[in-house]
Amino acid sequence: MSKIANMMRQAQKMQEKIGEIQKELALKTCEATSGGGIVTATVNGSQEVVSVRIDPSVIDPKDPDMLQDLVVAAVNEALRRSKQMASDEMSKLTAGLGMNIPGLF
């Protein structure tokens, strides 16, 4: 019975550590640009868009598609970087366990 109790304690400690990492990730940000820096997207470690900055020189009412594409590209890249950051942080936690926990991040 002590092995099961020990496993439960370890699982609880891991759960607490995951919660701490998630709180830390929410405070970290990743930034990406598109169009040579005219659109910048910032995303936090919880994969939430924090900000989008657009250089006014690129705003052309006659060509909204170009601006939309630039925004999508910047946001997608920032999200990719944020997911990689979260994955890197979680791999530090699971590295000692010798396993990858699918779906964790």
C-alpha positions in Angstrom: 0.0 0.0 0.0 2.9 2.4 0.6 3.9 2.2 -3.0 0.5 3.5 -4.1 0.5 6.2 -1.4 4.0 7.2 -2.6 2.9 7.3 -6.2 -0.1 9.5 -5.2 2.1 11.9 -3.4 4.4 12.1 -6.4 1.5 12.7 -8.7 0.2 15.5 -6.4 3.6 17.1 -6.3 3.8 17.0 -10.1 0.3 18.5 -10.4 1.4 21.3 -8.1 4.6 21.9 -10.2 2.5 21.9 -13.4 0.3 24.6 -11.9 3.3 26.7 -11.0 4.8 26.4 -14.5 1.4 27.4 -16.0 1.3 30.5 -13.8 4.9 31.4 -14.8 4.2 30.8 -18.5 1.2 33.2 -18.3 3.6 35.9 -17.3 6.1 35.2 -20.1 5.6 36.5 -23.7 6.7 35.6 -27.2 6.8 38.1 -30.0 6.8 37.6 -33.8 6.7 40.0 -36.7 5.7 39.8 -40.4 6.1 42.1 -43.3 9.6 43.0 -42.3 8.4 44.2 -38.9 5.4 46.2 -39.8 3.1 43.9 -37.9 4.1 42.6 -34.5 2.1 40.1 -32.4 2.7 39.3 -28.8 1.4 36.1 -27.2 1.8 34.9 -23.6 2.7 31.4 -22.5 -1.0 30.5 -22.1 -1.4 31.0 -25.9 -3.4 34.2 -25.5 -2.8 37.2 -27.8 -1.6 40.0 -25.6 -1.1 42.7 -28.3 -0.9 43.4 -32.0 0.9 46.4 -33.3 0.5 47.6 -36.9 2.6 50.2 -38.5 0.2 52.9 -39.8 2.0 53.0 -43.1 0.7 49.5 -44.1 -2.9 50.4 -43.6 -4.5 50.6 -47.0 -8.3 50.7 -47.1 -8.1 49.5 -50.7 -6.1 46.3 -49.8 -7.3 44.9 -46.4 -6.4 41.4 -47.5 -2.7 42.2 -47.3 -3.0 43.5 -43.8 -5.1 40.6 -42.7 -2.5 38.2 -44.1 0.3 40.0 -42.2 -1.7 39.9 -38.9 -2.4 36.2 -39.3 1.2 35.4 -40.1 2.5 37.3 -37.1 0.0 35.8 -34.7 0.5 32.3 -35.9 4.3 32.6 -35.5 3.9 34.1 -32.0 1.6 31.2 -31.1 4.1 28.7 -32.4 6.9 30.3 -30.3 4.6 30.4 -27.3 3.8 26.7 -27.6 7.5 25.8 -28.0 8.3 27.8 -24.9 5.6 26.0 -23.0 6.8 22.6 -24.3 10.4 23.5 -23.3 9.3 24.4 -19.8 7.3 21.2 -19.4 10.0 19.0 -20.7 12.2 20.3 -17.9 9.7 18.9 -15.4 9.3 15.6 -17.2 13.0 15.1 -18.1 13.7 13.3 -14.8 10.8 11.0 -15.4 12.1 9.7 -18.7 8.7 10.2 -20.4 6.8 12.6 -22.5 3.2 13.3 -21.3 1.1 13.7 -24.5 -1.4 16.5 -24.5 0.1 18.3 -21.5 1.1 21.2 -23.7 
